[in-house]
């Protein structure tokens, strides 16, 4: 039982790191407020789009990392479409 709890805590911590501040997006033609709004919208879209884990990921750890990585890919694509570049 303690092993499962420790695994869950580790997975949540690593998933938080994977989705933390992440890359810094830059677009010279927008304000800071607009950039934050765009990022929040892209993050929301990523959360809606990526809800299922890869069935090949058999551990909670793998599933959380898979979700975080795929959501980050959606965020990156969304921000790039809006004219941002990663710094």
TIDRENTOR-268629 format. One record per residue (C-alpha): residue number from 1; z negated, y negated, x; residue in three letters; chain. Coordinates in nm, 3 decimals, decimal comma. Layout:
+-----+---------+---------+---------+-----+-------+
:   n :      zz :      yy :      xx : res : chain :
+-----+---------+---------+---------+-----+-------+
: NUM :       Z :       Y :       X : ALA :     A :
...
+-----+---------+---------+---------+-----+-------+
% end
This chain:
+-----+---------+---------+---------+-----+-------+
:   n :      zz :      yy :      xx : res : chain :
+-----+---------+---------+---------+-----+-------+
:   1 :   0,000 :   0,000 :   0,000 : UNK :     A :
:   2 :  -0,090 :  -0,246 :   0,277 : UNK :     A :
:   3 :   0,239 :  -0,166 :   0,450 : UNK :     A :
:   4 :   0,435 :  -0,266 :   0,140 : UNK :     A :
:   5 :   0,245 :  -0,593 :   0,109 : UNK :     A :
:   6 :   0,298 :  -0,673 :   0,477 : UNK :     A :
:   7 :   0,670 :  -0,596 :   0,441 : UNK :     A :
:   8 :   0,698 :  -0,825 :   0,139 : UNK :     A :
:   9 :   0,521 :  -1,108 :   0,319 : UNK :     A :
:  10 :   0,743 :  -1,066 :   0,626 : UNK :     A :
:  11 :   1,060 :  -1,055 :   0,414 : UNK :     A :
:  12 :   0,961 :  -1,366 :   0,221 : UNK :     A :
:  13 :   0,878 :  -1,549 :   0,542 : UNK :     A :
:  14 :   1,207 :  -1,460 :   0,706 : UNK :     A :
:  15 :   1,405 :  -1,542 :   0,394 : UNK :     A :
:  16 :   1,232 :  -1,880 :   0,392 : UNK :     A :
:  17 :   1,337 :  -1,932 :   0,753 : UNK :     A :
:  18 :   1,692 :  -1,834 :   0,674 : UNK :     A :
:  19 :   1,709 :  -2,084 :   0,391 : UNK :     A :
:  20 :   1,489 :  -2,351 :   0,552 : UNK :     A :
:  21 :   1,624 :  -2,683 :   0,661 : UNK :     A :
:  22 :   1,933 :  -2,504 :   0,789 : UNK :     A :
:  23 :   2,232 :  -2,695 :   0,913 : UNK :     A :
:  24 :   2,248 :  -3,069 :   0,877 : UNK :     A :
:  25 :   2,548 :  -3,177 :   0,674 : UNK :     A :
:  26 :   2,725 :  -3,504 :   0,756 : UNK :     A :
:  27 :   2,976 :  -3,711 :   0,564 : UNK :     A :
:  28 :   3,016 :  -4,071 :   0,680 : UNK :     A :
:  29 :   3,139 :  -4,186 :   0,339 : UNK :     A :
:  30 :   2,823 :  -4,099 :   0,142 : UNK :     A :
:  31 :   2,468 :  -4,227 :   0,130 : UNK :     A :
:  32 :   2,165 :  -4,018 :   0,223 : UNK :     A :
:  33 :   2,074 :  -3,997 :  -0,145 : UNK :     A :
:  34 :   2,421 :  -3,869 :  -0,236 : UNK :     A :
:  35 :   2,410 :  -3,613 :   0,048 : UNK :     A :
:  36 :   2,075 :  -3,484 :  -0,078 : UNK :     A :
:  37 :   2,211 :  -3,465 :  -0,431 : UNK :     A :
:  38 :   2,523 :  -3,280 :  -0,316 : UNK :     A :
:  39 :   2,315 :  -3,034 :  -0,113 : UNK :     A :
:  40 :   2,083 :  -2,972 :  -0,409 : UNK :     A :
:  41 :   2,383 :  -2,907 :  -0,636 : UNK :     A :
:  42 :   2,538 :  -2,669 :  -0,383 : UNK :     A :
:  43 :   2,208 :  -2,487 :  -0,341 : UNK :     A :
:  44 :   2,177 :  -2,453 :  -0,719 : UNK :     A :
:  45 :   2,531 :  -2,314 :  -0,741 : UNK :     A :
:  46 :   2,452 :  -2,066 :  -0,462 : UNK :     A :
:  47 :   2,139 :  -1,947 :  -0,643 : UNK :     A :
:  48 :   2,342 :  -1,891 :  -0,960 : UNK :     A :
:  49 :   2,632 :  -1,723 :  -0,781 : UNK :     A :
:  50 :   2,437 :  -1,484 :  -0,559 : UNK :     A :
:  51 :   2,176 :  -1,291 :  -0,751 : UNK :     A :
:  52 :   2,252 :  -0,929 :  -0,671 : UNK :     A :
:  53 :   2,167 :  -0,758 :  -0,346 : UNK :     A :
:  54 :   2,401 :  -0,534 :  -0,155 : UNK :     A :
:  55 :   2,322 :  -0,176 :  -0,266 : UNK :     A :
:  56 :   2,360 :  -0,064 :   0,095 : UNK :     A :
:  57 :   2,052 :  -0,270 :   0,186 : UNK :     A :
:  58 :   1,775 :  -0,024 :   0,116 : UNK :     A :
:  59 :   1,475 :  -0,226 :   0,229 : UNK :     A :
:  60 :   1,326 :  -0,540 :   0,080 : UNK :     A :
:  61 :   1,367 :  -0,703 :   0,421 : UNK :     A :
:  62 :   1,739 :  -0,626 :   0,430 : UNK :     A :
:  63 :   1,789 :  -0,733 :   0,071 : UNK :     A :
:  64 :   1,618 :  -1,069 :   0,122 : UNK :     A :
:  65 :   1,817 :  -1,140 :   0,438 : UNK :     A :
:  66 :   2,138 :  -1,039 :   0,263 : UNK :     A :
:  67 :   2,067 :  -1,274 :  -0,028 : UNK :     A :
:  68 :   1,975 :  -1,560 :   0,204 : UNK :     A :
:  69 :   2,286 :  -1,514 :   0,420 : UNK :     A :
:  70 :   2,523 :  -1,493 :   0,124 : UNK :     A :
:  71 :   2,364 :  -1,797 :  -0,043 : UNK :     A :
:  72 :   2,394 :  -1,993 :   0,281 : UNK :     A :
:  73 :   2,763 :  -1,902 :   0,297 : UNK :     A :
:  74 :   2,814 :  -2,036 :  -0,057 : UNK :     A :
:  75 :   2,624 :  -2,355 :   0,027 : UNK :     A :
:  76 :   2,836 :  -2,406 :   0,339 : UNK :     A :
:  77 :   3,162 :  -2,358 :   0,147 : UNK :     A :
:  78 :   3,045 :  -2,593 :  -0,128 : UNK :     A :
:  79 :   2,943 :  -2,866 :   0,117 : UNK :     A :
:  80 :   3,269 :  -2,834 :   0,311 : UNK :     A :
:  81 :   3,471 :  -2,870 :  -0,009 : UNK :     A :
:  82 :   3,279 :  -3,192 :  -0,075 : UNK :     A :
:  83 :   3,386 :  -3,329 :   0,262 : UNK :     A :
:  84 :   3,076 :  -3,255 :   0,471 : UNK :     A :
:  85 :   3,074 :  -3,109 :   0,817 : UNK :     A :
:  86 :   2,795 :  -2,916 :   0,980 : UNK :     A :
:  87 :   2,602 :  -3,089 :   1,259 : UNK :     A :
+-----+---------+---------+---------+-----+-------+
% end
